[in-house]
Structure formats: C-alpha cells, structure tokens
C-alpha cells in the first residue's frame, strides 16, 4: 500500500542526486518511470475490497498527512524480515 506524493523541487533534486551518485558507483540505471510515493505497508495477499478502499482514501487529495521522518531500507529477499532499516532521516519544517 502506498500514498502518492506531490513531486516538488527538493524531491526532484534529491532524485537527481541519487541517480548521479548511483551512476558513479556503476549501479544499473532504473528503467521504470519515477513515481514518488510513500510505502505504507507491504506483503498484502491479493487485492481485497479493504485494500482498494484504503488506497482510495489515502490517495484522495483531500486526505493529507504530515511526514516527519523516513527510513532507508536494505532489502534481503531471502530473509524474514526482508527489510532492514539502514538509516532514519528526520525532515525539517518548511513553514508551509
């Protein structure tokens, strides 16, 4: 489950910086189009009415929420749990 986010200049700038740093380290360039979002939950089994309803509510522009921090995860596909928090980033208030 994810929430869409507005692509603002600081987020676009961050995307560009990450792509440049990854290229320097010879990471393969992402082929999928960039769709900024916040992952709220993983490991849904199938599409249910509840999942669809929650996605519609979360992505309704009227329903807004504040994000104060986010985590960078390392994924271990063969392990349980699959996600390891590498670093937590606290966001600054912009006054908006």
C-alpha positions in Angstrom: 0.0 0.0 0.0 1.4 3.4 -0.8 0.4 7.1 -0.8 1.2 9.3 -3.8 3.2 12.5 -3.1 3.5 15.7 -5.0 6.7 16.0 -6.9 8.2 19.2 -5.6 11.6 20.7 -6.5 13.5 19.4 -3.4 12.3 15.9 -4.1 13.2 16.1 -7.7 16.6 17.5 -6.8 17.1 14.5 -4.4 16.2 12.1 -7.2 18.8 13.6 -9.5 21.5 13.5 -6.8 20.8 9.8 -6.1 20.8 8.9 -9.8 24.2 10.7 -10.2 25.7 9.0 -7.2 24.5 5.6 -8.3 25.9 6.2 -11.8 29.4 7.0 -10.3 29.2 3.7 -8.4 28.2 1.8 -11.6 24.7 0.9 -10.5 22.4 0.0 -13.3 20.1 2.9 -14.2 16.4 2.4 -13.2 14.3 1.8 -16.3 10.9 2.4 -14.6 9.4 5.9 -14.6 9.8 7.9 -11.4 6.6 7.9 -9.4 7.3 9.5 -6.0 5.3 7.7 -3.2 5.4 6.7 0.4 5.2 2.9 1.1 2.9 2.5 4.0 2.6 -1.3 4.1 4.0 -4.4 2.3 3.0 -8.0 2.0 -0.6 -7.7 1.0 -2.0 -11.0 -0.1 -4.3 -10.4 -3.0 -6.5 -7.4 -3.8 -9.4 -7.0 -1.4 -12.2 -4.5 -1.1 -10.5 -3.2 2.1 -7.1 -2.7 0.3 -8.8 -0.9 -2.6 -10.8 1.3 -0.2 -7.8 2.2 1.9 -5.8 3.1 -1.2 -8.6 5.3 -2.5 -8.8 7.1 0.9 -5.0 7.5 1.2 -4.6 8.9 -2.3 -7.5 11.3 -2.1 -6.0 14.8 -2.3 -8.3 15.9 0.5 -6.7 13.4 2.9 -3.4 14.9 3.8 -0.9 13.9 6.5 2.5 15.1 7.6 5.6 13.0 7.2 8.2 13.9 9.8 10.8 11.2 9.1 11.5 8.4 6.7 13.8 5.3 6.6 16.2 3.9 4.0 15.8 0.2 3.9 18.1 -2.6 2.7 16.1 -5.5 1.2 17.0 -9.1 2.0 14.7 -11.0 -0.4 15.5 -14.5 1.1 15.2 -13.5 4.8 12.4 -12.8 7.2 12.0 -10.0 7.9 13.1 -8.8 4.4 13.6 -5.2 5.3 16.5 -3.8 7.4 16.4 -0.1 8.4 19.8 1.4 7.3 19.2 5.0 8.3 16.3 7.2 9.6 16.1 10.7 8.2 14.2 13.4 10.1 12.6 16.1 7.9 12.8 19.8 8.6 9.7 22.0 8.9 9.4 24.3 5.9 6.8 26.7 7.3 4.1 25.8 4.8 
